[in-house]
Amino acid sequence: MRTKAGEKKVHVITLGCSKNIYDSEILMGQLRANQMEVAHEEAFKQAGTVVINTCGFIEDAKQESIDTILRMAEAKKAGKVRRVLVTGCLSERYKDDLRKEIPEIDEWFGTQDLPQLLKSLGANYKQELIGERRLTTPAHFAYLKISEGCDRVCSFCAIPQMRGGHVSRPMESLVKEAASLAEKGVKELVLIAQDLTYYGLDLYKKRELAALLEKLADVKGIRWIRLHYAFPQGFPMEVLDVMARHDNICKYIDIPLQHASDRILHAMRRGSTKEKTARLIAAMRERVPGIAIRTTLIAGYPGETEEDFNEMLEWVQDMKFDRLGCFAYSHEEDTHAYNAEDDVPAEVKQERVERIMDAQRSVSLEKNRAKVGQRLTVIIDRAEGEYFIGRTEADSPEVDNEVIIHAPGQYLRIGDFAEVDITDAGEYDLHATLPNS
């Protein structure tokens, strides 16, 4: 029997956060080591197998995952796909229900089922390839997941149910992976985890993020290392000293704070207060001058009053975070908060999100205008006509501001670093030219 074109190809679709991107890259690295053809996020007319790596964090992400699954189920019915496999957080969380609702899907796998998924694809799990990946990001930056799972008990979050408890990766394997990435041309590492600050407690019986950063900073070829998803409670302050000491550790940290009202923070089971948070942010700014702080907030948590919200709004205006995102609360099964009444109407949640982001736009514009006239170092991400698009040390890929560099007739190589002169500023982006242009 002849094999139809495309039947041996595995097509991977990734939904959700950077941790899912990392997992898909590991999957594809294993498949390639098994001499299999693999594609990621490409348009296709026909494929042998589609693997959908899903997100199950909040309602919008779950709906996107379900819509994608249904679309691929239809593609299978039309004969464009031979098999459809689903993995990731949504599958981990709801696979029993989904299996009944969408029987067209061939198999469902959880977040810890990589060996079984590979077996279903006709591939062997190669233990010796831990850390080997097929990068889906531009060649000059990559995500580095330093741990899996989470031991926190935040009331709104189902991640521990989907990802399990916290498991740190050994320093040696992380340094080896970083060196391998550097040899392939990666210049920027974005450290990710559900909680970076918990790193090492399980393996080394103490928080060892600072020690890990010291080792990663010595990896030849890595120019920028940035930190994402640091929990505020129990933050290891020695990390700030390491950051201040090493030029290749970005003066940048993503530290989701979620709210400012002590009453809501207590209900969220965050283990902190507005005063403690303010002291931590002040210490960060004192010990690492110029640090860019990114945070995430939730509006519309059960029981959030207008007074609670206004306290958070005023706090955003006072704290002047460099980068900020705000999301409407999503009422999730299997969380502590699900026992409470989801009593803030959807339209009120969204209106509060917009008010927070309006306040942040003013803060961002003020901070950006202060950069006009400065010469800054940027990494070049892409070219668009007469413009090159880059980022400063204060900007993480995909989520933060960009620098739009007008350089007609000039050439900058993607992935290189360049000095630029800031000429204008908007609410989120900077405009620049090359020196002496």
Secondary structure, 3 states (H helix, E strand, C coil): CCCCCCCCEEEEEECCCHHHHHHHHHHHHHHHHCCCEEEECCCCCCEEEEEEEECCCCHHHHHHHHHHHHHHHHHHHCCCEEEEEEEEHHHHHHHHHHHHHCCCCCEECCCCCHHHHHHHCCCCCCHHHCCCCCCCCCCCEEEEECEECCCCCCCCCCHHHHHCCCEECCHHHHHHHHHHHHHCCCCEEEEECCCHHHCCHHHHCCCCHHHHHHHHHCCCCCCEEEECCCCCCCCCCHHHHHHHHCCCEEEEEECCCECCCHHHHHHCCCCCCHHHHHHHHHHHHHHCCCCEEEEEEEECCCCCCHHHHHHHHHHHHHHCCCEEEEEECCCCCCCHHHHCCCCCCHHHHHHHHHHHHHHHHHHHHHHHHCCCCCEEEEEEEEEECCEEEEECCCCCCCCCCCEEEECCCCCCCCCCEEEEEEEEECCCCEEEECCCC
